[in-house]
Amino acid sequence: MDIAKIICQKGLPGGDDMRVALLSKFFLPETGGIETHVYELADSLAKEGHKVFLITTYENYLKLKKRKFRFRILDVKSPIDNILHKKPIAQSRIGGLKAFNSEEAFIIAEKLKEVGIDIIHAHDPFSCYTSIFVKYMINKPVILTIHTSHGVLVNNDCYKGMCEGYSERRCIGCKQEGFYKAEPIYRIFDMRMRRLFLSNADKIICVSRKDKEDLVKYQGLKNNVVHINNWVCLEKYKIDARNKIRRKFNFSQEDKIILCVGRIVPQKGIEYLIKAIPFVSKHYPGCKVILTGRIKQKWMPSSYGELVENLIKKLDLENNIVFTGEIPKEEMPAIYKLADVMAFPTLHENYGLVNLEAMASGIPVVTTQLSVIREYIINGKNGLLVPPRDHKALAQTIIRLLGDNQLRNRLIKNGYETVRKDFNPKKQVEKIIKVYKEVIKNSQVKR
């Protein structure tokens, strides 16, 4: 049996049952890498027989409370909901610390005391801050998973070049989306507070080797940091939906479809894909680009969506570009089957899970040569890499891939094997369970 099928259908092999609290602002019904990871982790742990209690925003709770899960979503409403949902994060003077609220920590602590838990696992910057306070309130160990370095790692100089795709400018994520508009004194305070929070975690999980190296280098953390890959459940992408989904979008089987999955925000580099299309269309007239993200972002005030729309009009590409809006996660496997190429011109990633999802779907990937992406894509073997911000190189690579079936078939075969071998859900979740047990054991010894 396919190993992915074991976790997707039957769960993981046994072990001592634990009571695990997962904290994440990012969760269903929103879509994204963290949302997917937290849901699949919660579901996998519950299949294993562990008791899982999830705390997310009250807004998410209200949307999901009638849905049935193997785990329990706790009803926790606190002042943080007013901060996160009525005021843009970018207005914060000191980054993520604005989202921390002491009353929230007390509410969560009381709720976790009530249900009884063995360990806390936080998955986003806002939850990370809160979880450390809760740790000392209820005397339970805390694990942090670093999914995004902008939320936990970034310093005054944007890590002095760590954001590889951003050129010599200030990091787009910080500059255009409004992060770190504060005075330097606030940024310095925020960075030192981040270090304090991170150093009080019992264990930190990084989803990439690069993030682990950065934590050690920039935050001075060594002994309590581990690297565990994200994963992709292959069974989800074993569907035959190409003809059906193309008919839904009124595409013919001959149309060349370029898919880009991700939010319409600066760090995804959407503008460079748009600039590449006039070159591609000279070789493949009528080619289509599918953009799946929302133009207007809920969390961040940004005019980037308008920039993209204006660029499309300027280049006369209205007939080539299709905006689908945000697509539910369960519908994404069919969307991947729509494409001939996955083009992901990202400028900054902590993982790039969509690349792996495309590889699992049998779609060849063209993306940028960032350090984290080079951890799993070898140029010319299981994907094609281009320099960030280089729309001409992106266009040339897409044209090459669309016209070379031998290359396409090699990338598809090797890409699928990469996911199967290195991003196996069973193996990665087992590693997380092992970390849980070690941390719980060590915390009991300390008491």
C-alpha positions in Angstrom: 0.0 0.0 0.0 1.1 3.6 -0.8 2.6 5.0 2.4 0.6 8.2 1.9 -2.5 6.2 1.9 -1.8 4.9 5.4 -1.9 8.3 6.9 -4.7 9.6 4.7 -7.0 6.7 5.5 -5.8 4.7 8.5 -3.5 6.9 10.5 -0.1 6.3 12.0 1.1 3.2 13.9 0.6 3.2 17.6 2.1 4.9 20.6 1.2 6.3 24.0 -1.8 8.6 23.7 -1.2 12.3 24.3 -3.4 15.3 24.8 -2.1 18.0 22.4 -3.2 21.6 22.1 -2.5 23.2 18.7 -2.6 27.0 18.5 -2.8 28.7 15.1 -4.4 31.9 14.0 -4.2 30.5 10.4 -6.6 27.7 9.9 -9.6 26.6 7.8 -11.7 27.7 6.1 -8.8 30.0 4.9 -6.3 28.4 2.5 -2.5 28.4 2.7 0.5 26.4 3.7 0.1 26.9 7.5 -3.7 26.3 7.3 -3.1 23.0 5.5 -0.2 21.9 7.7 -2.1 22.5 11.0 -5.3 20.7 9.8 -3.4 17.7 8.5 -1.3 17.5 11.6 -4.4 17.7 13.9 -6.2 15.1 11.8 -3.2 12.7 11.7 -2.7 13.0 15.5 -6.4 12.2 16.1 -6.2 9.2 13.7 -3.3 8.0 15.8 -5.5 8.1 18.9 -4.2 11.2 20.5 -6.6 13.8 21.9 -6.2 17.1 19.9 -7.6 20.5 21.0 -7.3 23.3 18.5 -7.4 27.0 19.3 -7.8 29.4 16.4 -9.5 32.8 15.9 -13.0 33.1 17.1 -14.0 34.0 13.5 -12.7 30.7 12.2 -14.4 28.9 15.1 -17.8 30.3 14.2 -17.3 29.2 10.6 -16.3 25.7 11.5 -18.3 24.9 14.7 -20.9 22.9 12.7 -18.4 20.9 10.8 -17.3 17.5 12.1 -13.6 16.8 12.7 -11.6 14.1 14.4 -10.3 16.8 16.8 -12.0 19.4 18.9 -11.9 23.1 18.1 -12.2 25.1 21.4 -14.5 28.0 21.8 -12.1 30.8 22.8 -13.1 34.4 22.3 -10.7 37.1 23.4 -9.6 40.7 22.8 -7.1 39.4 20.2 -10.1 38.9 17.8 -10.8 42.6 17.8 -7.2 43.3 17.1 -6.8 40.8 14.3 -10.1 41.3 12.6 -10.9 45.0 13.0 -7.5 46.5 12.7 -4.9 45.7 10.0 -1.8 44.0 11.4 0.4 46.5 9.5 -0.8 49.3 11.8 1.1 47.7 14.6 3.9 49.7 16.0 5.9 46.7 17.2 5.0 44.0 14.8 3.5 40.8 16.2 3.7 41.9 19.8 0.7 44.1 19.2 -1.3 40.9 18.7 -0.3 39.5 22.1 -2.8 40.2 24.8 -2.4 39.1 28.4 -6.1 38.6 28.8 -6.1 36.2 25.9 -3.3 34.2 27.5 -5.3 33.9 30.7 -8.4 32.8 28.8 -6.5 30.2 26.8 -4.7 28.9 29.9 -8.1 28.4 31.7 -9.5 26.6 28.7 -6.5 24.3 28.5 -6.7 23.6 32.2 -10.3 22.7 31.8 -9.7 20.1 29.0 -6.3 18.9 30.4 -3.4 18.8 28.0 0.2 17.4 28.0 1.8 19.7 25.5 1.2 23.0 23.5 2.2 23.3 19.9 2.0 26.8 18.4 2.1 27.5 14.6 2.2 31.2 13.9 3.9 34.3 15.3 0.9 35.5 17.2 0.2 32.1 18.8 3.9 31.7 19.6 3.9 34.7 21.8 0.7 33.7 23.6 1.8 30.1 24.0 5.0 31.0 26.0 2.9 32.9 28.6 0.4 30.0 28.7 3.3 27.6 29.3 4.2 29.2 32.6 0.6 29.7 33.6 -0.3 26.0 33.4 3.2 24.5 33.7 3.1 22.6 30.3 5.8 22.4 27.7 5.6 24.4 24.4 6.8 23.6 20.9 6.9 26.3 18.3 6.9 25.5 14.5 8.4 28.3 12.4 6.4 28.5 9.2 7.3 32.0 8.3 10.5 33.9 9.1 8.8 37.3 8.6 6.7 36.7 11.7 9.4 35.4 14.0 12.9 35.9 12.7 13.1 39.1 10.7 15.3 41.9 12.0 15.9 45.6 11.3 17.8 44.9 8.1 15.5 42.2 6.8 18.3 39.8 7.7 20.7 41.7 5.5 19.9 39.9 2.4 18.2 36.7 3.7 15.1 37.7 1.6 17.0 36.6 -1.5 14.4 37.7 -4.1 14.0 41.3 -3.1 17.1 42.9 -4.6 18.7 45.9 -2.8 15.4 47.4 -1.8 13.9 47.0 1.6 12.1 43.6 1.7 8.7 44.0 -0.1 7.0 42.1 2.6 8.1 44.8 5.1 8.0 47.8 2.8 5.0 47.5 0.5 2.7 45.6 2.9 3.4 47.8 5.8 5.4 45.7 8.3 7.9 47.5 10.4 6.8 51.0 9.8 7.8 51.7 13.4 10.7 53.7 14.6 14.0 51.8 15.0 13.7 51.8 18.8 10.4 49.8 18.6 11.9 47.4 16.0 14.9 46.8 18.3 12.7 46.2 21.3 10.5 43.8 19.2 13.5 41.8 18.0 14.8 41.3 21.5 11.4 40.3 22.7 11.2 37.8 19.9 14.5 36.3 21.0 13.2 36.1 24.6 10.1 34.2 23.4 12.0 31.8 21.2 14.5 31.0 23.9 11.7 30.0 26.3 10.3 27.4 23.9 11.0 23.8 24.9 11.6 22.9 21.2 11.5 24.8 17.9 10.6 23.0 14.7 11.7 24.5 11.4 10.2 23.4 8.2 13.3 24.1 6.2 17.0 23.7 6.9 17.5 27.3 6.0 15.2 28.5 8.8 17.1 26.3 11.2 20.4 27.8 10.2 19.0 31.3 10.5 17.7 30.7 14.0 21.1 29.5 15.0 22.9 32.3 13.3 20.7 35.2 14.0 19.0 34.2 17.3 21.8 32.2 18.9 19.6 29.2 19.3 21.2 25.8 19.0 20.2 22.8 21.1 16.4 23.2 21.0 16.0 23.6 17.2 15.1 20.7 14.8 14.3 20.5 11.1 11.2 18.5 10.1 9.8 18.8 6.5 6.3 19.6 5.7 4.5 16.9 3.8 2.1 16.2 0.9 -0.5 13.5 1.0 -0.2 11.9 -2.5 -3.6 10.2 -2.4 -5.3 13.6 -2.6 -3.7 14.3 -6.0 -4.4 11.0 -7.6 -7.5 12.1 -9.5 -8.4 12.2 -13.2 -10.0 15.6 -13.5 -8.1 17.2 -16.4 -10.9 17.0 -19.0 -13.7 17.9 -16.6 -12.0 20.9 -15.1 -10.9 22.2 -18.5 -14.5 22.1 -19.7 -15.6 23.9 -16.5 -13.2 26.8 -17.5 -14.1 26.6 -21.2 -10.5 25.6 -22.1 -9.8 23.2 -24.9 -7.4 20.3 -24.6 -5.0 22.2 -26.9 -4.8 25.3 -24.8 -1.6 25.9 -22.9 -2.4 26.6 -19.3 0.1 28.1 -16.9 -1.0 27.9 -13.2 0.2 30.1 -10.4 -1.1 29.2 -6.9 -0.7 31.7 -4.1 -1.9 35.0 -2.6 -1.8 38.1 -4.8 0.9 39.8 -2.7 4.3 41.3 -3.5 6.5 38.4 -2.2 4.8 36.0 -4.6 6.3 37.9 -7.6 3.1 37.8 -9.6 4.1 40.9 -11.6 7.1 39.0 -13.1 4.8 36.2 -14.4 2.5 38.8 -16.0 5.5 40.5 -17.7 6.6 37.1 -19.0 3.3 36.3 -20.8 3.8 38.6 -23.8 6.9 36.6 -24.7 5.2 33.3 -24.1 2.2 34.2 -26.2 4.4 34.9 -29.2 5.1 31.1 -29.2 1.8 30.0 -27.8 -0.9 32.4 -28.8 -3.9 32.2 -26.6 -2.0 30.7 -23.7 -3.8 31.2 -20.4 -2.5 32.1 -16.9 -4.6 30.9 -13.9 -4.1 33.0 -10.7 -5.8 31.4 -7.7 -5.3 34.0 -5.0 -7.5 36.8 -3.7 -6.7 40.2 -5.2 -7.7 42.0 -2.0 -6.0 40.6 1.1 -7.8 40.3 4.4 -4.9 40.8 6.7 -2.7 43.4 5.0 -3.6 46.7 3.5 -2.0 46.6 0.0 -2.4 48.1 -3.4 -0.5 45.2 -5.0 -3.6 43.6 -6.5 -4.4 46.9 -8.3 -0.8 47.0 -9.5 -1.3 43.5 -11.0 -4.6 44.4 -12.6 -3.2 47.6 -14.1 -0.2 45.8 -15.5 -2.5 43.2 -17.2 -4.4 46.1 -18.8 -1.3 47.9 -19.8 0.1 44.8 -21.5 -3.3 44.0 -23.1 -3.5 40.6 -21.4 -7.1 40.6 -20.2 -7.9 37.6 -22.4 -4.9 35.6 -21.2 -5.3 36.0 -17.4 -8.0 34.3 -15.3 -8.5 35.2 -11.7 -10.3 32.4 -9.9 -10.3 34.0 -6.5 -9.5 31.9 -3.4 -10.2 28.2 -4.0 -11.2 25.8 -1.2 -8.3 23.4 -0.4 -10.4 20.4 -1.2 -10.8 21.7 -4.8 -7.2 22.4 -5.4 -6.2 18.9 -6.7 -8.5 19.3 -9.6 -7.1 22.8 -10.3 -3.6 21.5 -10.5 -4.8 18.9 -13.1 -5.9 21.9 -15.2 -2.4 23.0 -15.9 0.5 22.2 -18.3 3.0 24.2 -16.2 3.1 25.4 -12.6 4.9 28.8 -12.6 5.7 30.2 -9.1 7.9 33.3 -9.4 8.1 33.8 -5.7 10.6 36.3 -4.1 10.5 34.9 -0.6 9.4 31.5 0.7 9.8 29.5 3.9 8.8 26.4 2.1 6.8 26.7 -1.1 4.4 23.9 -0.4 2.5 24.7 -3.7 5.6 23.5 -5.6 5.3 20.1 -3.9 1.6 19.9 -4.5 2.1 20.5 -8.2 4.8 17.9 -8.3 2.5 15.4 -6.5 -0.1 16.2 -9.2 2.2 15.4 -12.0 2.6 19.0 -13.1 6.2 20.3 -14.0 7.3 23.3 -11.9 9.1 26.5 -12.9 10.1 28.5 -9.8 12.8 30.8 -8.4 16.2 29.6 -7.2 15.7 30.6 -3.6 17.8 28.6 -1.0 14.7 27.0 0.6 13.4 25.9 -2.8 16.8 24.5 -3.8 16.5 22.2 -0.7 14.0 20.0 -2.7 14.3 21.1 -6.4 17.3 20.3 -8.4 17.4 22.4 -11.6 16.8 20.2 -14.6 16.1 17.1 -12.6 12.7 17.5 -10.9 12.0 21.2 -11.7 13.3 24.3 -13.4 14.8 27.2 -11.5 15.1 30.8 -12.7 16.6 33.9 -11.0 14.0 36.0 -9.0 12.6 39.1 -10.7 13.8 38.0 -14.1 10.7 37.8 -16.3 12.6 37.2 -19.5 14.3 34.1 -18.0 10.9 33.0 -16.7 9.4 33.3 -20.1 12.2 31.5 -21.9 12.0 28.6 -19.3 8.2 28.3 -19.7 8.5 28.3 -23.5 11.2 25.6 -23.3 9.1 23.4 -21.0 5.9 23.7 -23.1 7.8 22.7 -26.2 10.0 19.8 -24.9 7.9 16.7 -24.0 11.0 14.7 -23.0 12.0 17.3 -20.5 8.4 17.6 -19.2 8.2 13.8 -18.7 11.5 13.7 -16.8 10.5 16.5 -14.5 7.1 15.0 -13.9 8.5 11.6 -13.0 11.3 12.9 -10.8 9.1 15.5 -9.2 6.6 12.9 -8.1 9.4 10.6 -6.7 10.8 13.6 -4.7 7.5 14.0 -3.0 7.0 10.3 -2.4 10.4 9.8 -0.9 11.2 13.0 1.0 7.8 14.5 1.9 6.1 11.4 3.1 3.3 12.3 5.7 3.8 9.2 7.8 7.5 9.9 8.3 7.2 13.6 9.1 4.3 13.2 11.5 6.2 10.4 13.3 9.1 12.8 13.8 6.7 15.4 15.3 5.3 12.7 17.7 8.8 11.7 18.7 9.6 15.4 19.5 6.3 15.6 21.6 7.3 12.6 23.6 10.9 13.7 24.2 9.7 17.2 25.3 7.0 15.8 27.6 9.5 13.4 29.2 12.1 16.1 29.7 9.6 18.5 31.2 8.5 15.8 33.7 12.1 15.3 34.7 12.6 19.0 35.3 9.5 19.1 37.6 
